[in-house]
Amino acid sequence: MTAPGAPRRNPEDLRSHQWYGTDGLRSFSHRARTRQLGYLPEEHLGKPVVAILNTWSDINPCHVHLRDRAQAVKRGVWQAGGFPLEFPVATLSETFQKPTPMLYRNLLAMETEELLRSYPVDGAVLMGGCDKTTPALLMGAASADLPTVFVPAGPMLPGHWRNEVLGSGTDMWKYWDDKRAGLIGDCEMAELENGLARSPGHCMTMGTASTLTAAAEALGVTVPGASSIPAVDSGHDRMAARAGLTVVELVHRNRKLSDILTREAFEDAVTTVLGLGGSTNAVIHLIAMAGRAGVRLTLDDFDRIARTVPVLANVRPGGRTYLMEDFHFAGGLPGFLSRIPDLLHLDRPTVSHDTLRAQIEGARVHHDDVIRPRDHPVAAEGGVAVLRGNLCPDGAVIKHIAAEPHLLEHTGPAVVFDDYRTMQRTINDPSLGITADSVLVLRNAGPKGGPGMPEYGMLPIPDHLLKQGVRDMVRISDARMSGTSYGACVLHVAPESYVGGPLALVRSGDLVTLDVAARSLHLHVDDAELARRRAAWTPPPTRYERGYGALYTEQITQADTGCDFAFLARPGRVADPYAG
């Protein structure tokens, strides 16, 4: 840990000093208004001011406990001699926000950056965990570049139904298909509704939330072991207090986020995500986060690293058995990292230690079936494969460890849907002639076309095939997929169909070949015919004529470059405001 006796910074060296410490009228006004808030001069003058950015809200079950956790963060900040101020920020509830919280990830990133820049803040604690909040908070904080610690929301308790342990999301998809297949009825579904998600916290599978908070810990921006602590465990309260202590020490040492978010840190985060069998969504988010930190991360980096790291986490859905609480008590991320030290950059700093090597020293694995040894992996290579081909010239991804193996090399005729609503309405239409060999194609579901690139990529299997026992098919889209889901789903096809990518040219009946081993996705249509189809293609109508949606459409980049806003992703300095 950072030494409690680290040298104190002089008050005049603090960023907040320009608001509070000068002799001008503005400083007098700032001090007077702070008295209006009820604070004594001794409580804040000359002390590091820490912004606690809290994504709590009544509509976000993943974060409903963060109102209490903020008090623990404050406790730590006060104990370390700092002055905490809590700021409410956008909650981005994965379950409820439509059409998708991905549409608003960059909005929260903007809010984070501008709050940290425009207020008298010396350091920050970011409180998030639900899928888009982790990357959004870290993207904005990276652009603001203050000493920063991330507090993960933590996974919920395991679900239960009769004699089964349930994984949120993963078992929702499974049992919903069982209902459509006629295997269970309304009574069972009512019981499942009450048992699937039974405490505060994000999904307790290795979905997007757990993947991204693990990536944050691997980056070095959380206290050690933070990412897997169950949300309702008392250890989560202690972790939040430790984060408050840590951020004050970071301020005194002037260790900024840019000192932590290095090229080596992002490579280690990619290694971690792939070795955990984590969510495909991490590909987009890590590329965007890296870009904000001035690091160029590409799909090729993911593919290169995937070939070097085995999947060791036997956690659903990539694994077959365990959930995040099991992972935590098996050793958590420190235990996992202790099994792959040769694949990591051990001499880089973290928020709690001068080196990652020191941070994981002494870490152990306590359950070899939850976090597998290297000689007994869940899969020999990382859990996400990057595909190239004439259908995805800028790339696509597939979580192949969550697909049925016989589909990883497959050729079949396309059945094309132009949008998600049409697909929902017609997927069971017998006239479409869908068989188990068909390749389901959904377009106009990407960053601009979705809008916001919703999690539509796990297209439903038709009812008649479910009743025959078919539980996986090859599915292709420019959408994303829930990290809790599974199946042979090719995702993030770039460029997207809405802007004229090759996916816009596919017709029902065209043969498509998926070959994961060859990292290939190929449309069996010759170039001349594709050129004729392109000449006849017309762009879809604009989705937004005004407002945030119009800004989003104008500025959003494609999936292979992280879906950031172009004006936020580009390099350039932004000066601190003048506070006098």
Secondary structure, 3 states (H helix, E strand, C coil): CCCCCCCCCCHHHCCCHHHHCCCCHHHHHHHHHHHHCCCCHHHHCCCCEEEEEECCCCCCCCCCCHHHHHHHHHHHHHHCCCEEEEEECCCCCCCCCCCCHHHHHHHHHHHHHHHHHHCCCCEEEEEECCCCHHHHHHHHHHHHCCCEEEEECCECCCEEECCEEECCCHHHHHHHHHHHCCCCCHHHHHHHHHHCCCCCCECCCCCHHHHHHHHHHHHCCCCCCHHHCCCCCHHHHHHHHHHHHHHHHHHHHCCCHHHHCCHHHHHHHHHHHHHCCCCCHHHHHHHHHHHHCCCCCCHHHHHHHHCCCCECECECCCCCCECHHHHHHCCHHHHHHCCCHHHCCCCCCCCCCCCHHHHHCCCCCCCCCCECCCCCCCECCCCCEEEECCCCCCCEEECHHHCCHHHCEEEEEEEEECCHHHHHHHCCCHHHCCCCCCEEEECCCCCCCCCCCCCCCCCCCCHHHHHCCCCCCEEEECCCCCCCCCCCEEECCCCCHHHCCHHHHCCCCCEEEEECCCCEEEECCCHHHHHHHHHHCCCCCCCCCCHHHHHHHHHECCHHHCCCEHHHHCCCCCCCCCCC
